[in-house]
Amino acid sequence: MKKFEWPANNPVATPRYRLVKETDSIVDSIIDQFVSRATIGKAKYGCDLDRTDLELIDYINHALEEHMDAILYLQKAKKILEERGEKVKK
């Protein structure tokens, strides 16, 4: 994955930082992933969740689509476990 770099000549794009208390490895990993995902999304789509061009129903539809994808990934992971002969509750 290519590391995102802010444009040097754009003062608006200067990153801001905040301190986040370390908790445990799982929570810390999730926080890092959220920050990374937001940075990549901003670079890829040119906007973030502060955008104002979408209606509430658009956010609902985006969330529904993302959750449908998640269910597909979970079902695939379950199938892989079953194919490996691991016990999986039905």
GROMACS elastic network, one bead per residue, 0.5 to 0.9 nm:
[ bonds ]
;  ai    aj funct       b0    kb
    3    40     6  0.84357   500
    4    36     6  0.89665   500
    4    39     6  0.70773   500
    4    40     6  0.66807   500
    4    43     6  0.72034   500
    5     8     6  0.84989   500
    5    43     6  0.89378   500
    6     9     6  0.88014   500
    6    10     6  0.79514   500
    6    13     6  0.61915   500
    6    14     6  0.68218   500
    6    15     6  0.75410   500
    6    43     6  0.88998   500
    7    10     6  0.56286   500
    7    11     6  0.84160   500
    7    13     6  0.68334   500
    7    14     6  0.80568   500
    8    11     6  0.76524   500
    8    13     6  0.83249   500
    8    14     6  0.80482   500
    9    13     6  0.86710   500
   10    13     6  0.54874   500
   10    14     6  0.69902   500
   11    14     6  0.52992   500
   12    15     6  0.83785   500
   13    16     6  0.89724   500
   20    23     6  0.89779   500
   20    28     6  0.89976   500
   20    31     6  0.89682   500
   21    28     6  0.88599   500
   22    25     6  0.82815   500
   22    27     6  0.82054   500
   22    28     6  0.63352   500
   23    26     6  0.83095   500
   23    27     6  0.64322   500
   23    28     6  0.64102   500
   24    27     6  0.55692   500
   24    28     6  0.59800   500
   24    29     6  0.84349   500
   25    28     6  0.51454   500
   25    29     6  0.59395   500
   25    30     6  0.86435   500
   26    29     6  0.51296   500
   26    30     6  0.63242   500
   26    31     6  0.87698   500
   27    30     6  0.51292   500
   27    31     6  0.62487   500
   27    32     6  0.86515   500
   28    31     6  0.51884   500
   28    32     6  0.62385   500
   28    33     6  0.86329   500
   29    32     6  0.51322   500
   29    33     6  0.61547   500
   29    34     6  0.87035   500
   30    34     6  0.61588   500
   30    35     6  0.86786   500
   31    34     6  0.51511   500
   31    35     6  0.63415   500
   31    36     6  0.86300   500
   32    35     6  0.52498   500
   32    36     6  0.61378   500
   32    37     6  0.85547   500
   33    36     6  0.50249   500
   33    37     6  0.59354   500
   33    38     6  0.84630   500
   34    37     6  0.51218   500
   34    38     6  0.60824   500
   34    39     6  0.85578   500
   35    38     6  0.51979   500
   35    39     6  0.61724   500
   35    40     6  0.86470   500
   36    39     6  0.51524   500
   36    40     6  0.61608   500
   36    41     6  0.84953   500
   37    40     6  0.51702   500
   37    41     6  0.59526   500
   37    42     6  0.84937   500
   38    41     6  0.50560   500
   38    42     6  0.60717   500
   38    43     6  0.86234   500
   38    48     6  0.72152   500
   38    49     6  0.87578   500
   39    42     6  0.52164   500
   39    43     6  0.63420   500
   39    44     6  0.86414   500
   39    48     6  0.87367   500
   40    43     6  0.51285   500
   40    44     6  0.59992   500
   40    45     6  0.84573   500
   41    44     6  0.50030   500
   41    45     6  0.57390   500
   41    46     6  0.74231   500
   41    47     6  0.74359   500
   41    48     6  0.70597   500
   42    45     6  0.54821   500
   42    47     6  0.50423   500
   42    48     6  0.55133   500
   43    46     6  0.54677   500
   43    47     6  0.77328   500
   44    47     6  0.82895   500
   45    48     6  0.78936   500
   47    50     6  0.77410   500
   47    51     6  0.64752   500
   48    51     6  0.58704   500
   49    52     6  0.82164   500
   51    54     6  0.73591   500
   52    55     6  0.79526   500
   54    57     6  0.80452   500
   54    58     6  0.58891   500
   54    59     6  0.72141   500
   55    58     6  0.52456   500
   55    59     6  0.68699   500
   55    60     6  0.89625   500
   56    59     6  0.52869   500
   56    60     6  0.63846   500
   56    61     6  0.87452   500
   57    61     6  0.60567   500
   57    62     6  0.85198   500
   58    61     6  0.50900   500
   58    62     6  0.61319   500
   58    63     6  0.86044   500
   59    62     6  0.50476   500
   59    63     6  0.61545   500
   59    64     6  0.85879   500
   60    63     6  0.51517   500
   60    64     6  0.61803   500
   60    65     6  0.86821   500
   61    64     6  0.50301   500
   61    65     6  0.61730   500
   61    66     6  0.85985   500
   62    65     6  0.52012   500
   62    66     6  0.62122   500
   62    67     6  0.86603   500
   63    66     6  0.50786   500
   63    67     6  0.61175   500
   63    68     6  0.85665   500
   64    67     6  0.51328   500
   64    68     6  0.61484   500
   64    69     6  0.86634   500
   65    68     6  0.51011   500
   65    69     6  0.63181   500
   65    70     6  0.86967   500
   66    69     6  0.51053   500
   66    70     6  0.62552   500
   66    71     6  0.88132   500
   67    71     6  0.62494   500
   67    72     6  0.86761   500
   68    71     6  0.51737   500
   68    72     6  0.64281   500
   68    73     6  0.88247   500
   69    72     6  0.51251   500
   69    73     6  0.63242   500
   69    74     6  0.87029   500
   70    73     6  0.50963   500
   70    74     6  0.61598   500
   70    75     6  0.85929   500
   71    74     6  0.50660   500
   71    75     6  0.61015   500
   71    76     6  0.85632   500
   72    75     6  0.51410   500
   72    76     6  0.61814   500
   72    77     6  0.86394   500
   73    76     6  0.50902   500
   73    77     6  0.61711   500
   73    78     6  0.86162   500
   74    77     6  0.50495   500
   74    78     6  0.61419   500
   74    79     6  0.86043   500
   75    78     6  0.50258   500
   75    79     6  0.61837   500
   75    80     6  0.86926   500
   76    79     6  0.50303   500
   76    80     6  0.62664   500
   76    81     6  0.87423   500
   77    80     6  0.51091   500
   77    81     6  0.63589   500
   77    82     6  0.87344   500
   78    81     6  0.51463   500
   78    82     6  0.62762   500
   78    83     6  0.86860   500
   78    88     6  0.72377   500
   79    82     6  0.50229   500
   79    83     6  0.61213   500
   79    84     6  0.86229   500
   79    88     6  0.89393   500
   80    83     6  0.50459   500
   80    84     6  0.62693   500
   80    85     6  0.87943   500
   80    86     6  0.89363   500
   81    84     6  0.51155   500
   81    85     6  0.65593   500
   81    86     6  0.54584   500
   81    87     6  0.76509   500
   81    88     6  0.71883   500
   82    85     6  0.50850   500
   82    86     6  0.53906   500
   82    87     6  0.66640   500
   82    88     6  0.63873   500
   83    86     6  0.74361   500
   85    88     6  0.87421   500
